[in-house]
């Protein structure tokens, strides 16, 4: 069908007769000569059709539409200097066509232009509805190739380190922790259900018990949760597990893995080791466990300085066991007006969206003078003012923004405001073509967090993370008392404010595993019903082990400089978890439900 790829031809091929196949990117009739840009997976090349030199090809070329699939036979020649196209790697040559065969034509109207010469203004809904056309476009085609190179680099690195790829089941059992499961009814075992895996967590632990020692998998995972730009109901993880390795060894190996991927895909040498930050310090300084460290404006805790102020918003928050924190916005006096910070303003709205009632503020003027309003101004002593300026490092021109209340809300609000202002003040360079790679390990997570809605503790990551032995103690009789406040031997890798992956050392002692399950409110008999097979395996000589998983979709999104993982997945779902291309999910025949012993209780409220 072809002797060369369209993007492979260079000046060295001049004089060769070649056969090319691909899509008509665009066609131009210049009064006697027809020029066709022919595109395939390797790139684009210009085809020139001259009626004096290609009599059979010319009448075919006259009627070609964009995206028609054709085969071209012709001779390569060097283009004159004045007609060289510097935008194409093949721009120094053209192919003089002697024959053109139409392999398939476009029968209808194209929903949008695919040409590399067209801009990217097509609505996403239209792109997803006709994804097969979108995939022909340079941007999406390049993203999928980048994705393939990323996975290829990871596979080569891991296999060089002695890891083997093992596939784990897609039909498994539902587990009580984590996001909502996708359920699959069983026809053979009536009334019983499979679940699609949220991760291969338990199976990869069982592989460690089975002596595999070093496992990896490019795993498909499923979570029935609310969606956003960097989430999908089905996604891909690079899943890794290893035995007889401590936390530092695991982190070092995975830093080397990430460095190998970035070198192979972006040609970037990443500095190592990556910085480490404890969960507690991350929350204290940034208000989030996935901080973006490319810019400053860190949170400063000033609770002790304002606890005795007459300003009740501050003193009351501290008295109630909460916090008062602030961020120092450099140049904020000029960039942010009072209107933007007060109710109705965009900065105020960001804080409010995170649950805060609002923001207090102080402007630092020349000579260290401050400018504020209301009760803060009336109750701010000279000593407190001096202490605030010293602790925050505020200089003239700085705007101090304060959050007060329960610590979780203060952290969430100031983190959101910090990210918003970083974008507004252009503190972060554009990613595309000018990326800054700020990797960070966040370690020492709490084992548990309190779920107020269910009035119980729940695992911050999952209930199979090993607790820190320094916090736990060696006496099993103490575990019930020490576990709730213990740190987990868990770690997340954060890149530019996004979680790239995470994992932990695992529990390999069945008694400790049972105690953790009881701590999250799972009665012993229910723990055995759900996880008895795991406990039995742990009693059969389970080695110390740990691992982690990286989100491939998010990793490729960052490598490609995209804003949504949908632009790194061949056939993604919308934010409503729908496939616009195949119109899934969809109704099924009543007989199919009957065969599965299932009846639908769904009522369409839109029908009145």
N, C-alpha and C positions, 0 to 999 in steps of 0.2 A: 504493500500500500504506500510506502514511502521509504526513501533512502536516507533522509536527514530530518531532523526537527527544524521547525521554522526559525527558532532562536539560535540554532547552532552555526549558521552560515557566517563566514568572515571573508576577508579579502583573499585569504589563501585558497579559497574554493573557486576563485575566478576561473572561468572556462569549463568547469565541470557541469555535466548534465545531471540534474537532480530530480527527484520526485518527492513532492511535499503533499501532505494532507492536513486539513484543518478547517477552521471556520472563517468566513469572510467577516473581518472586523469592520471594514468600510470599503467602499468603492468610489472612485472619482474618475469622471470622464472629462478629459482635457482636450476635447476636439480632435479626435483622431487617435489618441492614446488613452488607454484605460489603465488606471493604477488601482491595484487591490492590495490592501493590508491583510495578509493571511496570518492567522493566529492558531497556535496549538499550545500544549502545556509548556513547551520550552521557550516560547516567546513569539514575536511578530516579525515578519519580513515583508518587504514590498515586492509585489508581483507586477511586472510591466507587460501589458498586452499591446503589441504593435500589429496592425492588420497586415502590414507588408511582410512581417516575419513569423506571424502565427495566425494564418488565415482561418484555421479551424477553431482556434481558441477565441477569436474576437467576437463572433456572434453569440457565443455562450457567455462571455464576460459582460456583454451589453445588458443582460437581463438578470444579473446576479443581485440578490437582496442580502442585506446584512444577516449574518448568522447562517447562511447557506453553507452546507458542508461540501467541500470540493476537494478534488485531487488535481494537482498541477504538475506538469512535466515541463522543464525548461532549463536554460543554461544560465549559470551564475555569471554576473559581470559587475565590475567595480563602477560605482556611480561617480559622475563628475563631482569635483570638489564643491561646486556651488549647490549641489543637490543632496549632499550628505545630510542625513538626519541624525543629529547628535543625541536625540532623545531615545534612540533605539540602539541596542548593542549590535544589531545587524544593519545599522544605518549607513554603512559604507558600501553595501552591496545591494543588488536587486536581482530578481530572477526573471529573465525574458521568457515568457510562456510560449510554448509550442503547442500544448494541448491542455484543455481543462475538462474535467469530468465532474458533473454534479452527482455527488453521492447521496445527498438528501437535501430537500428544499424546505423552506419555512412556509407553512401553508396558511397561517393566520397572521394577525397583527401582533408584533412583539409588545408585551406589556411595558417594557422599558428598554432603553438602549444598553447594550452590553459592552460596546466598544471601549477600548483602553483610552480613547480620546474624549469620552464623556465624563462629566464630573459625577460625584457621589451623592447626588441630591434625591435619590429615589427613596420613597417612604419605606420604612422597615417592614411594614405589613405586606407591601407588594413584593419586596425582596424575598420574604419568607414564603409567601404564597407560590412564587415561581423560583424556588431555591436553586433548581438545576440551572437556571440562567444566571443567577447571582454567583454561582460557583465558577462560572466561566470568567468572571471579572477578575482583573488583576489583583485587587485587594484581597478577596476571599480566597482565590487560588493560592496566593502567596501565604496567607495565614495558615491554610491547611498544610502546605509544604513545611512551614516553620514548625507546626505541630508535629509533623512526622519526624523532622530532624531532632526535635526535643526528645521524643520518646526513643528514637534510635540512639541518641547519645547516652540517655539514662540506661538503656538496656546494655549497651557495650560496657559502660563503667561497672555496673553491678555484676555482670557475668565475669568480667576480669577480676572482680573481688570474690568470686566463688559463689555468688548467688545463683539460684535456679528459679525459673518461672514455673509456678504451679497454679492451675486454675481451681478456684473454689466454687461451690454450688451457687447458682442463682436462685433456685427454689429452696428456701430454708424456713425456719420457724420465726414467728414474731417474738420480739423481745420488748420488755416493758420500758426500757430507758431510751433516751434519744428522741429523734423526731418521729412523726407519725409514719407508720409503715404503709407501703403499697401491698395489699392483700390479694392472693390468688386462690380462688376456691378449687378444691379438689373434686374431680368427678368420680374418681375411683374410691376415695375415702370420704363418703358423703358427710357433709356437715363440718368438715375440717378444712383448714386453710394453710397454705403456704404464705410466706412473706418474701418479697424481694429484698435483697440485702442492703442495709444502709451502709455497711462496710463489711469486709471479710474478717472482722476482728476475731471472733471466736475460732474460726477455721484456721487462721494463721497461727494462733496460739497452739492449737492442736497439732499443727505441722511441726512446731518447735518440740512438743512432747514426742512427736514421731521421729525426731532425730534429723530433720531436714537441715536445721541450724541456720541456714541463710536462704531466705525465701523472698521473692518479689513477684508482683503481678500488676499488669495494667488492667485495673479492675473496674467494671461497671457497677455503679452504686445507685440507689434509688431512695429518695426521701419525699414524702408527701407533705411538703411544708410551703409556707407562703414564699413567693418568689420575688426577686429583685434583679438588678442588672448582673450581679455576679453569682446568681444561683439558678439551678435548673432542677427539675424533678428527677432527671437521670443525668449522671455526671461520671467523670472518669478520674480515678485515683491511681497514682503510682504508690502501691502498697508495699511496705517493706517490713520484714521482721527478722531478728537475729538472736541467736543464743550465745551465752557466755561473754557478753559484752556489757560494760557499765555505761552509765549515762555519758560520760566524757568521750568514750570511744565511739558511741553512737553519733554524738554531735559532730565529732571530727570527721567520721566517715561521710556523713550527709553534707557537711560543708564541702568536702571534696567532690561529692556528686553534683551539687549545685554549681560549683566552680567549673566542673567539666562541661555541664550543659551550657552555661553562659559563654564559655570559650568556644564551644562548637557552633552555637547558634548565633551569637552576637559578636564573637571575636574579642570579648572583654575578659581581662584578667581581674578577677575579684580578689581584693585583699582579704587575707585570713590571718587569724581566726576572726569570726564574726563577733561583734560585741554581745555581751550577756547582760540581761537586766532581770531582776527578780520581779515576780508578779506584783508584790507589794509596792516596790519602787515605781514600777510602770504606772500603777493606779494613782500613786501619790503625785508623780511628776506630770503625768499626761491625762489621767482620768480614764484610761482605757488600757486593756491588755494587748492591744495591737497598735502601738504608737507609731506615728509617722515622725521619724527623727531627721528629716531633711531640713527642718526649720526649727526655730526656737519657740518662744511664747509658751514655755512650760508653766504648769500650774504651781503656784506658791501657796503653801498653807499658812494663813495668818490668823488662825483661830485663837492662839494664845495672845496675840497683840490686840484683838478687838473684843475679847470676852468680857471685859469690864466696861465697854463703851455704853453710853446711854442710848445708842442706836439699837433698838430692840430687835430688828431683823438680824443683826449680827450676834448680839449677846444672847438672844433667845435661841438661835440655832446651836450655839456652842453649849448652852445650858441643857438643851434637849439631847445632847450626845452627838450632834451633827458637826458640820465643819463650815468654815469660811475660807474660801480659796480665791485667788485672783490670777489673771494673766496680764502680763505687761505687753501692750501692743506698741512696738516701735513706730513712731510717726503717726500714731493713731489720732493725735489731736487734730491734725490736718485732714486725715483721710476719713474720719468718722464723725459725723455731726451728732448732736444730742438727739435729733429727730430719729436717727437710725437705731439708737440705743433704747429709746423710750417705747412704750406700748404702741404698736402699729408699725414700728420700724423693722427693717429686715434682720438686723442683728438681734433685736429683742425676740423676733419670731423664731429664730434658730434656737435660742435658749428655751423658749416656751414649748417648742416642739419636743424638747428633751425632758419636759416635765417641770421646769423651773418656773417660778412666778415672775421672774424678771431678772434684770441685772442692775447692780449699783455700779457707779463709776466715779473715778477721780482723774482729773487732767493735771499733769505735772507741767508747770510753766517755768520760765526762766528764773534762775536763782533758787530753785527748789520750791517755789511757791506752788500751792495747789489750788485747783478750781473744782468745786463740786457744789451740790445743791442739797437742800432739805436737811433732814436729821443728821446725815453724815457730817455736814459742814458745822452744824451746831454742837456736835459731840466729839469732834476730832481734836484731841489735845496736841500740843507741839511735840511731846515725846512720842506719842503714837504715830504722828505724821512722820517724824524722823526715822522711826523704826520701820515703818512701811516702805519708805523710799530706800532704806539701806537693804532690807531683805529682798525686795523685788528688783533692785538694781536699776530702778527707774531714773531716767534722765529727762531733761526738758524736752517736751514734745511727745512724751510717752503717755498713753492712755491706759489706766488700770481698770479692768473689768472684774467685778466681784460676783461670785455666786455664794449663796448661803442657804443652808437647810440640811437635810439628811445627806450624808456623805455620798451615797450612791447617786442621788439626783444631781448634786453639785458636780461630781465627776462627769456624769453623762452630759450635762448642759455645757460645761466649759470645754469639754472635748469637742462637742459639736460646733461651738462658737469658734474654737481654735482652728478647726479644719476649714470652716467657712471663711474666716478672715485670711487664712493662708491662700485660699483661691482668690479672694477679692483683692488682696494686696500683692498678688503675683509673687509670693514667696517661694513657690515651687515652679521650676522650669517646665515647659511643655514636655511631655513624655516622648512623643513621636520624633525620633531622630536625635533626641538630646536627653536621654534618660539618665537619671541618677539612681544608682542601685544601693539603697541603704538597708542592708540585711541586719536582723537583730534576733537573737534568741531570747525569748521570755521564758523564765524557768521558775521553779518553786511555786507552782500554783497551789491554791488550797485544794484539799481533797474534795470538799463539799461546799455547796452554797444552800442557803435556806430558801425553800419554795413557800412563800407566804400563802399562796392560793391553796396549796394542799397541806400546809402546816407540817412540813417535814423537810429533812435534808435530802438533797439530791446530788449526785456526782457532778462535779463541774465539767469534767470531760466524759468519762464513762466509769462504771463501777469495777473495772478490771485494772485500773492504774494502781501501781504499788505505792504505798505511803512511804514517806521519808522515815528511815529507821531511827534517826535521832529524835524524831517527834513521837514515835510509836512506843518505844520501850521494848524490852525483850520478854516481858512477862505477858503471856496471852490473857491473863486475868485483867490486865489494865487496858486491853484494846478497846473495849466498849467505851471507856472514859476518854482515851487519848485520840481516837480516830476523828471525832468531829472537828477538832482544831488542828489536825495534822496537815502538813504540806504533802502534796503528791510529787512523786518523781516524774513529773510531766514537763514537757517543753513544746513550745510553738515557735516556728520560724516565721517572722514577720518581715515583709518587704514593702517599704513605702506606705505603711499604714494599712496593709492588707495581710491577712493570715495566709501564708503560702502552704503551710502544712503543720502538722503537730503529731505528737505521740507521747509515749511514756515507757518506763519500765513496767512490767506486768507483775501481778500477784502470781507466784508459783507455789503458794502454800494454801491448801484447801481450807484449813481452819480460818486463816485470815480472810480468804475470799468469802466464806460464809458470814464472817463478822461484818464485812463491808456491805454485803447485801442486806443484812439486818439493820445496819445503820441508815440505809436509805428507805427503811420501812417495809422491806420484803420479809414476811414471816418465813421461818425456817422451812416449813413444808412447801411454801410457794417457791422459795429459792431452789429447793431440790427439784420441784416439778419443771421449773424453767431451765435450770442450769446444772442439774444433776450429772449430766454427761461430762461437763467441764470439771466439776469437783472430782469425779471418778478419775478423769485423766490426770489431774494434778497429783493424785495419790499414786500414780504409776511412774514416778521418777521424772517429774517435769523439771527441766533445767531452768536456771535464771534466764530471762529473755526480755526483750523489749523491741520497740520499733516505732514506726511512724508512717504517715501517709501524706503525700503531696497532692494538691488539687491540680491536675493537668490542665483543665480548662482555664483556671485562674492564672496559672503559671504562663501559659501561652498568651493569654490576654495581656499580661504585663510585658512579656517579651516582644509582642507585636505592637505595643502602644495603643491597644484598643481600650474602649471604656466599658464594653460589655462582653461577657463570655459567649454570648450568642454569635459574635463575629469570629469565634475560634472553633465553632462546632459545625459540622457539615449540615446537620438537620436538627436545629434546636427547637425548643418549645417557646411559646410566648410567655409573658408574665401571668397569663391565665392558664398556664400549663396545657396549651393547645398546640397541635401541629397544624399550621395553616395549609401546608402542602397536601397532606393526606386527609385533612379534616378529622383528625383523631383528637380526643376520644369520640366515639359515635355509638349509636344504638346497635344492638345485636338482636338476632331473631329470638323470639320467645322460647323456641325449642332449645337454643343454646343455654339459656338460663335454667330451663327445666332439667337438662342433662347434668347441670352443675348443682342441682338442688338449691337454687338461689332464686329469690323473688325480690324485685325492686320496690322500695317504698317511696321513691322519689316523687315529689309533687312539684310540678312546674307552676310557681306562683305567678309567673308572667301571664298565664292564661286566664287569670281572674278566678 
